[in-house]
């Protein structure tokens, strides 16, 4: 399932409770379209009308098979140690209001397996965990203080640098 979220400062939009946010695998910020894409959007057909003309890129059976293949991607005990170290750091650090939940740990591992599979590998590397970490934790980790600079993703880079790779 894919869901969209309006900015919380807009009328009628309210932030979801943390318990509900934790159920989403990832949060991906798409930002605004570039000028050419926006022009195409403005000149084009209503996007809801285009849905009926879409051709699926995978059948339901193919999608289920891919989901099963992700479960078969190997995770070494040392990589589990790495994921647990990340989770523990978020729980112990005074930088975060709340640490990552067990559900977040499972999401991180699942997303890293899928990332490895997309890279045609049958094992997860620490780099796979690092690649998916920002999208998996951005809606789960809340800083105890506001970041001093404009890049709110810096704390995730700091988190990655704080945990030694096994």
C-alpha positions in Angstrom: 0.0 0.0 0.0 1.2 3.5 -0.8 -0.2 6.5 1.1 0.3 10.2 0.7 0.5 12.7 3.5 -0.2 16.4 3.3 2.1 18.7 5.3 0.9 18.7 8.9 0.5 22.5 8.9 -2.3 22.4 6.3 -5.8 22.8 7.4 -7.5 19.4 8.1 -4.2 17.5 8.3 -3.2 16.0 11.6 0.0 14.1 12.4 -0.5 10.3 12.8 0.3 8.9 16.3 3.7 7.2 16.5 2.0 3.8 16.9 0.4 4.2 13.5 3.5 5.7 11.8 5.5 2.7 13.0 3.3 0.5 10.8 4.6 2.1 7.6 7.7 0.5 6.2 9.2 3.6 4.8 8.6 7.3 4.4 9.9 8.7 1.1 9.8 12.4 0.4 9.2 13.0 -3.2 9.4 16.8 -3.1 8.0 18.9 -5.9 8.2 18.0 -9.6 10.7 19.7 -11.8 9.4 22.4 -14.1 9.1 20.1 -17.2 7.2 17.4 -15.2 4.9 20.0 -13.7 4.2 21.5 -17.1 3.3 18.0 -18.4 1.1 17.5 -15.4 -0.7 20.8 -16.0 -1.2 20.2 -19.7 -2.1 16.5 -19.4 -5.1 14.3 -18.8 -6.5 13.9 -15.3 -4.2 11.4 -13.6 -7.1 9.4 -12.3 -8.2 8.8 -15.9 -4.8 7.4 -16.8 -5.0 4.6 -14.3 -7.3 2.5 -16.5 -4.7 2.6 -19.3 -1.8 1.4 -17.2 -0.3 -2.0 -18.0 0.9 -3.9 -14.9 4.7 -4.6 -14.9 4.2 -7.7 -12.8 1.4 -10.2 -12.3 0.1 -10.8 -8.8 1.9 -14.2 -8.9 5.2 -12.6 -9.9 4.9 -10.0 -7.1 4.2 -12.7 -4.5 7.2 -14.7 -5.8 9.4 -11.7 -5.4 8.2 -11.1 -1.9 9.0 -14.8 -1.1 12.5 -14.4 -2.7 13.3 -11.4 -0.4 12.8 -13.7 2.6 15.5 -16.0 1.2 18.2 -13.3 1.1 20.8 -14.4 3.7 21.5 -12.3 6.8 24.7 -13.2 8.6 24.8 -13.2 12.4 27.3 -10.3 12.2 24.8 -8.3 10.2 22.1 -9.0 12.8 24.5 -7.6 15.4 24.9 -4.5 13.3 21.1 -4.0 13.1 20.8 -4.6 16.8 23.5 -2.1 17.5 21.7 0.6 15.5 18.5 -0.2 17.3 20.2 -0.1 20.7 21.9 3.2 19.9 18.6 4.9 19.2 17.1 3.6 22.4 20.1 4.7 24.6 21.0 8.0 22.9 19.8 11.2 24.5 19.4 12.6 21.0 16.1 10.8 20.4 12.8 11.0 22.2 12.1 7.3 21.7 14.3 4.6 20.2 13.3 2.3 17.4 10.7 -0.3 18.1 11.0 -4.1 17.3 8.7 -3.4 14.4 11.2 -0.8 13.1 14.0 -3.3 13.4 12.1 -5.9 11.4 11.3 -3.2 8.8 15.0 -2.2 8.5 16.0 -5.8 8.0 13.3 -6.5 5.5 14.1 -3.4 3.5 17.8 -4.2 3.5 17.0 -7.7 2.2 15.0 -6.2 -0.6 17.8 -3.7 -1.4 20.3 -6.6 -1.6 18.0 -8.6 -3.9 17.5 -5.6 -6.2 21.3 -5.4 -6.4 21.3 -9.1 -7.5 22.8 -10.4 -4.3 21.7 -13.2 -2.1 23.1 -11.8 1.1 22.7 -8.5 3.0 25.7 -6.2 3.4 26.0 -3.3 6.0 25.8 -0.9 3.0 22.3 -2.3 2.3 21.2 -1.4 5.8 22.7 2.1 5.5 21.0 2.6 2.1 17.5 2.0 3.4 18.0 3.4 6.9 16.9 7.0 6.1 13.6 6.0 4.6 12.9 3.4 7.3 13.6 5.6 10.3 12.8 9.1 9.1 9.2 8.8 10.4 10.1 6.8 13.5 13.0 8.8 15.1 12.3 12.2 16.6 15.1 14.3 17.9 15.0 15.7 21.5 16.0 19.1 20.1 15.5 20.8 16.8 18.5 20.5 14.3 20.6 23.6 14.2 20.9 23.5 10.4 18.5 23.2 7.6 19.3 19.5 6.8 17.2 17.4 9.2 18.7 14.2 7.7 22.1 14.9 9.3 21.1 13.1 12.4 20.6 9.9 10.4 24.1 10.3 8.9 25.4 10.8 12.4 23.6 7.6 13.5 25.3 5.7 10.7 28.7 7.1 11.6 28.2 6.2 15.3 27.8 2.5 14.8 30.8 0.4 13.8 30.4 -1.9 10.9 31.1 -5.5 11.9 
